[in-house]
Amino acid sequence: MGLKTSFPDMVLKMSLAKRVESRLWGKIDWNRPATYEDANLILRLYEERREEKLRAARAWFVGEGKPQSLADWQAKCPPGSGMNANYRMVTSYWEMAASFVTSGVLHPELFIQNSLEHLIVWERIQGIVPELRQLNNSPQLLRNLEAVAGWAKEWLNRQGEGVYESFAARFKA
């Protein structure tokens, strides 16, 4: 069962309203084949995910990282707490990994095919991110993660009817 539309074509067909503004958008070569360097970077990212503290933070986030509102999240993860450190570790890891994709360093489809954990993170936090951006006066906060999560959502939608919705239903906050 293959994709009906190639990933590069799919991304190019996405409406501008769905695309996250990025000064780097035009630098991504959506048609290039994945390389051994891409595969090695995927493996390196996987190795980093196995680091003990990050692994514990990821487990905490998947189990308990379900903010209902910014106020709820701030109460559960106050600055200086271990939960806040877990949140920052998980979101900054996936923002970093996503930046490799949005900057064109890492092949987008290869990244998405090998892990959808970044999409789980985005599904959980997308409701509070606009307020976090405003609160911190940081309009670019988690923009790479947002962009790649959007592309992953589109990729899942191309797998079949209801695939994204089934995925999201398992992980929404």
N, C-alpha and C positions, 0 to 999 in steps of 0.2 A: 504494500500500500504506500504509494509515494505522494508527495505533495502535488497538488494540481497546478500550482504556480510556484516558480522558483522563489526562494527567499529574497534574492535581490529584487526581483520584479515586484514581489509583494510589498517590500518596504518602499520602493519607489512609487507604488500606487496608493500608499497610505495618504490620506488627506493631510494637507498642511496643518489643519487644526489638531490632528492627532499627534503630529510630530512635536517633540520638545525642541524648543529653539536651542541651537548649538552652533557655536562658531566653527566647530570641527566637523559638522555634518557632511560638508562637501569633500572632506579628506578621506572618507571611508570608501574603500573600493569594495563594493558589495559583490562584484563579479569575480574577484580573485579567488583562486583555489586556496584551500587551507594548506599550510606548509608544515614542515617538521618543527619550525620555530613556534608556530601556533600550538601544535601538539605538546611541545615541551613546556610552553607557558601554562597550558591547561594542567599539565602534570605538576608543575611548580605550585600553582594555585591550590591544587588538591593537597599537596604536601603541607602547605601552610594551614589549610583547614584542619589538619590532624594535630596541630600544636595544642597542647593540653588546655591552656586557658581559653583559646578560641573555641575549641571543641565544647568545653563546658558552657561557654557563653552562648554558643549556637543551640545547644540542648535546652538551656534555660529559655532562650528566645522562642524556639518552636513550641515548647511546653507552656510557657507563661506570658510570652510577649504578645498580648492581645489588648492593646489600648482601645478603650471605648471613647475616650475624649482626651484632649491635651491635659485637662485638670486631673483626670483619672490617672494618666500616665505619669504626671509629675508627682502625684501622691505615691504611686507604686515604685517610682524610680527617681527619688530625689537626688539632686547633685551630691556627689561624694559617696553615694551608696554603691554596694556591689552590683545591684541591679542596673544602676545607671551606667556603670563601667561595662557591664555585659551588653547593654543596648548600644553603647558607643562602639564597642569592639565589633559587634556584628554588622551594624550599619556602615561603619567606616571600611570594614573589609569588603563588603559587597559594593560600596561606592567606588573603592579603589579598583576592584576587578572590573566593574562596569566601565570605568574610565579607560581601561585598556581597549575595550570594544569601541567606545564612542570616539576615541582618538585614532582608531585604525590600526592599533598595534596588534590586536587579537581578532581573529576571524569571528564575526558575529554569530553565524550559524553554528560553528563548532562550539562556541561558548554555550549557546542556548541548548544544543543537543546534549551537552555533558552535565548540565546541572540546571535545575529550575529552582534551586534554593533561594536565589536572589529574588525570584518572583514571589516566593512565600513571604520573604521579608517585606517586599513592597506591598503585598496584599494586606499585611498586618498594619503597616504604618501609614499608608497613603492618606487616610482620613485625618491624620494629625500633622502631616508635613506642611500644608499651607500655613497653619498657625505657627509651627516651628520656624518657618522661613520669616514670617512677619515678626515674631517675638525676638529672633536673633538678628534681624535686619540682614538676612542672608538669602537673597532670592535664588542663588544657585545651589543651595543646600540639597544634596541628594539628587541632583538633576541627572547625573549619569545613570544612577540606579533607576530612576524614573523612566528614562529613555529606553534602556535595555529591557526593563520589565515590560514596557509597552510593545517592544518588538517581540519579546517572548510570548506575550498574549496573542499577538497576531500570528505567530508561528504555530501556537497551539490551535488556534482557530482554523488553520489550514490543515490540521491533522484530521479533522472531522467535526461534524456538528455536535456542539455541546461539550467538546473536550476542554476548552478553557473554563467553562462554567463549572464542570465537574471538579476540575483542579482547584479553582478558587473557592468553591463551597467547602472543601476540606480544610482550608487554611485561613479563611477570613476571621477577623477578630470577633 
